């Protein structure tokens, strides 16, 4: 195993170790009766002290997953108290910070001591990964985003999801997205539109007006060139070619993917091809734009003063927690009509769960006012519960002055499916577009690949 040499703190590396071992035990990768590697080995692999590893293993001992046998080793025993229902909650590791999940679950345990929750950070939010975990009973509750849900619908996997009661206290635009055949299959948890985030000091120094809802992309391009300082900082930075970013420009163009008579996508000579061409031209319009950003990179650059503006989400603002930075937010630029892309994450209950009642109790708690207000007060993520998201009162940390701008921009929220495209088509087209935008594929080849190679899949 490769030793961890990243810039992560020891606390983050310890959390990574605990989560990895927990997931491997719960999913059977480390079966009951197996022995874990020696503490010294784990310490070396994760660049931790023996004392830290020992403390981490005590967490798994307390959860009933392992036991320490003196002079023998650490043995996997699995969950042993059948009298207490154990809900296995699967969530992508990024949500640990986006919703302060571990402290949130501690609150649940305080009010529901009769239910044990086993938090299982999943290694992927890929549809097939989540589907297999549900189908095999490895998870009772799982977080899934809107794209995951669309993939479940497209692959006739809705039968794995337990219908839930629609919650009138959650934003309707979020709940509607997780409905199928009149049933609420996923309960909204947190959400975010794409937004612009910027360093206020940089704007003051350059004597520029701060971004507002009137900004179009040409305004951002002009401001970016004035804010950039050669060899010192960028004017603007974002991973524009991420699947959660580039559909925004297509949505703002106002077009939809057209289809041929047999249902396959049509691209050549369409308005959508014009929009894709425009995305590629953004490289020339914004010389400082970079490709292939890693998660949180734009936010790190902003925190270090190496960039003045970034396109991000409320989720990713959490990378700025604790940073000494005067930043604010604004709506994303547009092309004449204000419009932004909506990211939506919810909670699904496994229809095959053996602890379904306890699973529903957990979901009800996580969407309660108490839990949702906790998310609002301790993170920058937006809770799905309207009263919590729009909370006005004492703040526990620095909050941008325009934090509540999302309330006024709700009419501009759009999902990628508004482009008349399915989740599977989005994923497959994304690969071709990366080649096209990198100059490794011609427009003719792009159109040919998309129009001739892909079997039609109608959006849900």
C-alpha positions as CSV (number, residue, x, y, z in Angstrom):
1,X,0.0,0.0,0.0
2,X,1.3,3.5,-0.9
3,X,2.1,5.8,2.0
4,X,-0.1,8.9,2.3
5,X,2.1,12.0,1.7
6,X,-0.6,14.5,0.9
7,X,-1.0,17.8,2.6
8,X,-4.0,16.5,4.6
9,X,-3.9,17.1,8.3
10,X,-3.3,14.1,10.7
11,X,-7.0,14.4,11.7
12,X,-8.0,14.0,8.1
13,X,-5.7,11.1,7.5
14,X,-7.0,9.4,10.7
15,X,-10.6,9.9,9.5
16,X,-9.7,8.5,6.1
17,X,-8.2,5.4,7.8
18,X,-11.3,4.9,10.0
19,X,-13.7,5.4,7.1
20,X,-11.8,3.0,4.9
21,X,-11.7,0.2,7.5
22,X,-15.4,0.7,8.4
23,X,-16.5,0.5,4.8
24,X,-14.4,-2.6,4.1
25,X,-15.9,-4.4,7.2
26,X,-19.5,-3.4,6.5
27,X,-19.3,-4.4,2.8
28,X,-17.6,-7.7,3.6
29,X,-14.2,-6.9,2.0
30,X,-12.8,-7.7,5.5
31,X,-14.9,-10.6,6.6
32,X,-15.7,-11.6,10.2
33,X,-12.7,-13.4,11.7
34,X,-10.1,-11.5,9.6
35,X,-7.3,-9.6,11.4
36,X,-6.4,-6.0,10.6
37,X,-2.8,-5.1,9.7
38,X,-0.6,-4.3,12.7
39,X,-1.0,-0.8,14.2
40,X,2.6,0.0,13.2
41,X,1.8,-0.9,9.5
42,X,-1.4,1.3,9.5
43,X,0.6,4.1,11.1
44,X,3.2,3.9,8.4
45,X,0.6,3.6,5.5
46,X,-1.3,6.7,6.7
47,X,1.6,8.7,8.0
48,X,0.2,8.7,11.6
49,X,1.5,8.0,15.0
50,X,0.9,4.7,16.7
51,X,-1.1,6.5,19.3
52,X,-3.4,8.1,16.7
53,X,-4.0,4.7,15.0
54,X,-4.8,3.2,18.4
55,X,-7.3,6.0,19.1
56,X,-8.9,5.4,15.7
57,X,-9.3,1.7,16.2
58,X,-11.0,2.4,19.5
59,X,-13.8,4.1,17.5
60,X,-14.4,0.9,15.6
61,X,-14.2,-1.1,18.8
62,X,-17.0,1.1,20.2
63,X,-19.0,0.5,17.1
64,X,-18.8,-3.2,17.6
65,X,-16.9,-3.8,14.4
66,X,-13.6,-5.1,15.8
67,X,-12.1,-6.4,19.0
68,X,-8.6,-6.2,20.3
69,X,-7.1,-9.5,21.4
70,X,-4.0,-9.0,23.6
71,X,-0.8,-10.3,22.1
72,X,-2.7,-11.6,19.1
73,X,-4.1,-8.7,17.1
74,X,-7.2,-6.8,16.1
75,X,-10.0,-9.1,14.9
76,X,-13.1,-8.2,12.7
77,X,-16.3,-9.2,14.5
78,X,-19.0,-7.2,12.7
79,X,-22.1,-6.0,14.4
80,X,-23.1,-8.2,17.3
81,X,-26.0,-6.6,19.2
82,X,-29.1,-7.7,17.3
83,X,-31.4,-6.1,19.8
84,X,-30.4,-2.6,18.6
85,X,-31.3,-1.9,14.9
86,X,-28.2,-0.7,13.0
87,X,-28.8,1.7,10.1
88,X,-26.0,1.6,7.5
89,X,-25.9,5.1,6.0
90,X,-23.9,5.5,2.8
91,X,-22.7,8.9,1.7
92,X,-19.9,10.3,-0.4
93,X,-16.9,11.4,1.6
94,X,-17.2,15.0,0.5
95,X,-20.5,15.3,2.5
96,X,-18.5,14.9,5.7
97,X,-17.6,18.5,5.4
98,X,-20.5,19.7,3.3
99,X,-23.0,18.8,6.1
100,X,-20.8,18.2,9.1
101,X,-22.2,14.7,9.0
102,X,-20.4,13.1,12.0
103,X,-21.6,15.8,14.4
104,X,-25.1,15.6,12.9
105,X,-25.2,11.9,13.5
106,X,-24.1,12.5,17.1
107,X,-27.2,14.7,17.5
108,X,-29.3,11.9,16.1
109,X,-27.8,9.3,18.5
110,X,-28.5,11.6,21.5
111,X,-32.2,11.8,20.7
112,X,-32.5,8.2,19.3
113,X,-30.3,6.0,21.6
114,X,-32.3,3.0,20.6
115,X,-31.0,3.2,17.0
116,X,-27.3,2.7,16.0
117,X,-26.1,4.4,12.8
118,X,-23.1,3.2,11.0
119,X,-21.8,5.9,8.7
120,X,-20.2,4.4,5.6
121,X,-18.4,7.0,3.4
122,X,-18.6,5.4,-0.1
123,X,-15.6,5.4,-2.4
124,X,-17.7,6.5,-5.3
125,X,-21.1,8.2,-6.1
126,X,-21.3,6.2,-9.4
127,X,-24.8,4.9,-10.1
128,X,-23.8,1.2,-10.4
129,X,-21.8,1.4,-7.2
130,X,-24.8,2.7,-5.3
131,X,-27.2,0.3,-7.0
132,X,-25.1,-2.7,-6.1
133,X,-24.8,-1.6,-2.4
134,X,-28.6,-1.3,-2.2
135,X,-29.3,-4.5,-4.1
136,X,-27.0,-6.5,-1.8
137,X,-28.3,-5.0,1.4
138,X,-25.0,-3.3,2.3
139,X,-26.7,0.1,2.8
140,X,-30.1,0.9,4.4
141,X,-30.0,4.7,3.6
142,X,-27.9,6.3,0.9
143,X,-27.3,9.8,-0.3
144,X,-27.7,10.3,-4.0
145,X,-27.7,13.4,-6.2
146,X,-30.0,14.3,-9.0
147,X,-27.8,12.6,-11.6
148,X,-27.8,9.3,-9.6
149,X,-31.6,9.4,-9.3
150,X,-32.0,10.0,-13.1
151,X,-29.7,6.9,-13.7
152,X,-31.9,4.8,-11.3
153,X,-35.0,5.8,-13.3
154,X,-33.3,5.2,-16.7
155,X,-32.2,1.7,-15.7
156,X,-35.5,0.7,-14.1
157,X,-34.0,0.5,-10.7
158,X,-36.7,2.5,-8.9
159,X,-37.8,-0.7,-7.2
160,X,-34.8,-0.5,-4.9
161,X,-36.0,2.8,-3.4
162,X,-38.7,2.9,-0.7
163,X,-41.4,5.5,-1.4
164,X,-41.4,8.3,1.3
165,X,-44.0,10.8,2.5
166,X,-43.6,14.1,0.7
167,X,-42.4,16.8,3.1
168,X,-44.2,20.1,2.5
169,X,-41.6,22.0,4.5
170,X,-38.9,21.3,1.9
171,X,-38.4,23.4,-1.2
172,X,-40.9,22.0,-3.9
173,X,-38.3,22.4,-6.7
174,X,-36.1,20.0,-4.8
175,X,-38.8,17.4,-3.9
176,X,-40.3,17.5,-7.4
177,X,-36.9,16.4,-8.9
178,X,-37.0,13.1,-6.9
179,X,-40.6,12.2,-7.8
180,X,-41.6,9.3,-10.1
181,X,-45.1,8.1,-10.9
182,X,-46.5,10.4,-8.1
183,X,-44.1,8.9,-5.5
184,X,-41.4,10.6,-3.5
185,X,-38.5,8.2,-3.9
186,X,-35.7,10.4,-2.4
187,X,-36.0,13.1,0.3
188,X,-34.0,16.3,-0.4
189,X,-31.3,17.0,2.1
190,X,-28.9,19.8,0.8
191,X,-28.7,21.8,-2.4
192,X,-26.9,24.5,-4.2
193,X,-27.0,26.6,-7.4
194,X,-23.8,27.4,-9.2
195,X,-22.6,30.8,-8.0
196,X,-19.7,33.2,-8.4
197,X,-17.4,33.7,-5.4
198,X,-14.8,36.5,-5.3
199,X,-12.2,38.3,-3.2
200,X,-13.6,41.6,-2.2
201,X,-10.2,43.1,-1.5
202,X,-9.1,42.5,-5.0
203,X,-12.0,44.4,-6.4
204,X,-11.4,47.3,-4.1
205,X,-7.7,47.4,-5.0
206,X,-8.6,47.4,-8.7
207,X,-11.3,50.0,-8.1
208,X,-13.9,47.7,-9.8
209,X,-17.6,47.3,-8.9
210,X,-18.4,43.9,-7.4
211,X,-20.3,41.4,-9.5
212,X,-24.1,41.5,-9.4
213,X,-27.1,39.9,-11.1
214,X,-26.7,42.1,-14.2
215,X,-23.3,40.6,-15.1
216,X,-23.0,38.7,-18.4
217,X,-20.0,36.6,-19.4
218,X,-18.5,39.6,-21.2
219,X,-18.5,41.5,-18.0
220,X,-16.6,38.7,-16.2
221,X,-14.1,38.5,-19.0
222,X,-13.4,42.2,-18.9
223,X,-13.1,42.2,-15.1
224,X,-10.9,39.1,-15.1
225,X,-8.4,40.8,-17.4
226,X,-8.2,43.8,-15.0
227,X,-7.9,41.7,-11.9
228,X,-5.2,39.3,-13.2
229,X,-1.6,40.1,-12.3
230,X,1.0,38.2,-14.4
231,X,3.0,35.6,-12.4
232,X,1.0,36.5,-9.3
233,X,-2.7,35.7,-9.6
234,X,-5.5,34.7,-12.0
235,X,-8.5,36.8,-12.6
236,X,-10.9,33.9,-12.9
237,X,-10.6,30.1,-12.3
238,X,-12.9,27.2,-12.6
239,X,-13.2,23.7,-13.9
240,X,-15.5,24.7,-16.7
241,X,-15.4,21.3,-18.3
242,X,-16.8,19.4,-15.3
243,X,-20.2,17.7,-15.9
244,X,-21.5,20.0,-13.1
245,X,-20.3,23.1,-14.9
246,X,-20.3,23.1,-18.7
247,X,-24.1,22.3,-19.0
248,X,-24.6,25.8,-17.5
249,X,-23.5,27.5,-20.7
250,X,-25.7,25.3,-22.8
251,X,-28.7,26.0,-20.6
252,X,-28.0,29.8,-20.8
253,X,-27.9,29.5,-24.6
254,X,-31.5,28.5,-24.4
255,X,-31.4,25.6,-26.7
256,X,-32.1,21.9,-26.2
257,X,-30.5,18.8,-27.8
258,X,-32.5,17.9,-30.9
259,X,-33.2,14.3,-31.8
260,X,-33.4,12.3,-35.0
261,X,-36.5,10.3,-35.9
262,X,-35.2,7.2,-34.2
263,X,-34.6,9.1,-31.0
264,X,-30.8,9.5,-31.3
265,X,-29.3,12.9,-30.7
266,X,-28.8,15.3,-33.5
267,X,-26.0,17.8,-33.3
268,X,-24.6,19.0,-36.7
269,X,-26.1,22.3,-37.7
270,X,-28.1,22.8,-34.5
271,X,-28.2,25.6,-32.0
272,X,-26.7,23.2,-29.5
273,X,-23.6,22.8,-31.6
274,X,-23.2,26.6,-31.6
275,X,-23.4,26.5,-27.8
276,X,-20.7,23.7,-27.6
277,X,-18.5,25.8,-29.9
278,X,-18.9,28.8,-27.6
279,X,-17.8,26.7,-24.6
280,X,-14.6,25.9,-26.4
281,X,-14.0,29.5,-27.3
282,X,-14.1,30.4,-23.6
283,X,-10.5,29.3,-23.4
284,X,-9.5,32.2,-25.7
285,X,-11.8,34.7,-24.1
286,X,-10.4,33.9,-20.6
287,X,-6.7,33.1,-20.9
288,X,-6.4,32.4,-17.2
289,X,-9.0,29.6,-17.3
290,X,-7.5,26.3,-16.4
291,X,-8.6,22.7,-17.2
292,X,-8.7,19.6,-15.0
293,X,-9.1,21.2,-11.6
294,X,-9.1,18.8,-8.6
295,X,-11.8,19.1,-6.0
296,X,-11.5,22.2,-3.9
297,X,-8.6,23.6,-6.0
298,X,-10.4,26.8,-7.1
299,X,-11.3,27.5,-3.5
300,X,-7.7,26.9,-2.3
301,X,-6.5,29.4,-4.9
302,X,-9.0,31.9,-3.8
303,X,-8.1,31.5,-0.1
304,X,-4.4,32.0,-0.9
305,X,-5.1,35.1,-3.0
306,X,-4.0,33.5,-6.2
307,X,-7.3,34.0,-7.9
308,X,-9.9,36.8,-7.7
309,X,-13.0,35.0,-8.9
310,X,-14.2,31.4,-9.1
311,X,-17.3,29.6,-10.2
312,X,-18.4,27.3,-7.4
313,X,-21.3,26.1,-5.3
314,X,-22.4,26.6,-1.7
315,X,-21.1,23.0,-1.1
316,X,-17.6,23.9,-2.1
317,X,-17.7,27.2,-0.1
318,X,-17.0,24.8,2.8
319,X,-13.4,24.6,1.7
320,X,-13.2,28.3,2.8
321,X,-14.3,27.5,6.4
322,X,-11.8,28.9,8.8
323,X,-9.9,30.9,6.1
324,X,-9.1,34.5,6.8
325,X,-10.6,35.9,3.7
326,X,-13.1,38.6,2.9
327,X,-15.1,36.9,0.2
328,X,-18.6,37.3,-1.1
329,X,-20.9,35.6,-3.6
330,X,-22.9,36.7,-6.6
331,X,-25.1,35.0,-9.3
332,X,-23.2,33.4,-12.1
333,X,-22.8,35.5,-15.3
334,X,-25.4,34.9,-18.0
335,X,-26.0,35.4,-21.7
336,X,-28.9,37.8,-21.4
337,X,-31.3,35.8,-19.3
338,X,-30.3,35.0,-15.7
339,X,-30.0,31.3,-15.3
340,X,-27.9,28.9,-13.2
341,X,-27.6,25.1,-12.7
342,X,-29.0,23.4,-9.6
343,X,-27.2,20.7,-7.7
344,X,-29.5,18.6,-5.5
345,X,-28.6,15.9,-3.0
346,X,-31.1,13.7,-1.2
347,X,-31.6,10.6,1.0
348,X,-33.0,7.3,-0.3
349,X,-34.2,4.4,1.8
350,X,-33.4,0.9,0.6
351,X,-36.7,-0.9,-0.1
352,X,-35.0,-4.2,0.9
353,X,-33.7,-2.9,4.2
354,X,-34.2,-5.1,7.2
355,X,-34.4,-2.0,9.5
356,X,-36.7,0.1,7.4
357,X,-38.5,1.7,10.3
358,X,-35.2,2.9,11.8
359,X,-34.0,4.0,8.4
360,X,-37.1,6.2,7.9
361,X,-36.6,7.6,11.4
362,X,-33.0,8.6,10.4
363,X,-34.1,10.3,7.2
364,X,-36.9,12.2,9.1
365,X,-34.4,13.4,11.6
366,X,-31.9,14.6,8.9
367,X,-34.6,16.6,7.2
368,X,-36.1,17.9,10.5
369,X,-35.8,21.6,11.4
370,X,-33.2,20.8,14.1
371,X,-30.8,19.0,11.8
372,X,-31.4,21.3,8.9
373,X,-30.7,24.4,11.0
374,X,-27.5,22.7,12.3
375,X,-26.4,22.4,8.6
376,X,-27.3,26.0,8.0
377,X,-25.4,27.3,11.1
378,X,-22.3,25.2,10.9
379,X,-21.6,24.9,7.2
380,X,-22.1,27.0,4.0
381,X,-24.3,24.3,2.4
382,X,-28.0,25.1,1.9
383,X,-30.4,22.8,3.8
384,X,-33.5,21.6,1.8
385,X,-35.9,22.8,4.5
386,X,-37.0,26.3,3.6
387,X,-37.3,27.7,7.2
388,X,-33.7,26.5,8.0
389,X,-32.2,27.7,4.7
390,X,-33.7,31.1,5.2
391,X,-32.8,31.4,8.8
392,X,-32.0,34.9,10.1
393,X,-30.3,35.2,13.4
394,X,-27.0,34.9,15.2
395,X,-24.3,33.5,13.0
396,X,-21.7,31.1,14.4
397,X,-19.1,31.9,11.7
398,X,-18.2,34.4,9.0
399,X,-20.9,34.5,6.3
400,X,-20.8,36.4,3.0
401,X,-23.1,39.4,3.0
402,X,-25.0,38.1,0.0
403,X,-25.3,34.6,1.3
404,X,-29.1,34.6,0.9
405,X,-29.0,35.6,-2.8
406,X,-30.2,32.0,-3.6
407,X,-33.7,33.0,-2.4
408,X,-34.0,35.6,-5.2
409,X,-32.5,33.4,-7.9
410,X,-34.7,30.3,-7.4
411,X,-36.7,31.1,-10.6
412,X,-33.4,30.8,-12.5
413,X,-32.6,27.3,-11.3
414,X,-32.3,24.6,-14.0
415,X,-31.3,20.9,-14.1
416,X,-29.2,19.4,-16.8
417,X,-32.3,17.4,-18.0
418,X,-33.7,20.7,-19.2
419,X,-31.3,20.3,-22.1
420,X,-33.5,17.3,-23.2
421,X,-30.7,14.9,-22.4
422,X,-30.5,11.8,-20.1
423,X,-27.9,11.2,-17.4
424,X,-26.3,8.3,-19.4
425,X,-26.1,10.5,-22.5
426,X,-24.6,13.3,-20.4
427,X,-21.9,11.1,-19.1
428,X,-21.0,9.6,-22.5
429,X,-21.0,12.9,-24.3
430,X,-18.8,14.4,-21.7
431,X,-15.9,12.2,-22.8
432,X,-16.3,13.3,-26.4
433,X,-16.5,17.0,-25.5
434,X,-13.3,16.8,-23.5
435,X,-11.5,15.7,-26.7
436,X,-13.2,18.3,-28.8
437,X,-12.5,21.2,-26.4
438,X,-8.8,20.0,-26.1
439,X,-8.5,20.3,-29.9
440,X,-8.0,16.5,-30.2
441,X,-11.3,16.0,-32.2
442,X,-12.8,18.0,-35.0
443,X,-16.4,19.3,-34.9
444,X,-17.3,16.8,-37.7
445,X,-15.9,13.9,-35.7
446,X,-17.7,15.1,-32.5
447,X,-21.0,15.3,-34.3
448,X,-20.4,11.8,-35.9
449,X,-19.6,10.2,-32.6
450,X,-22.6,11.7,-30.8
451,X,-25.1,11.1,-33.6
452,X,-24.1,7.7,-34.7
453,X,-22.5,5.9,-31.8
454,X,-25.0,6.3,-29.0
455,X,-28.2,4.4,-28.6
456,X,-31.2,6.7,-27.8
457,X,-32.0,7.1,-24.1
458,X,-34.9,9.4,-23.4
459,X,-34.5,11.7,-20.4
460,X,-36.9,10.9,-17.5
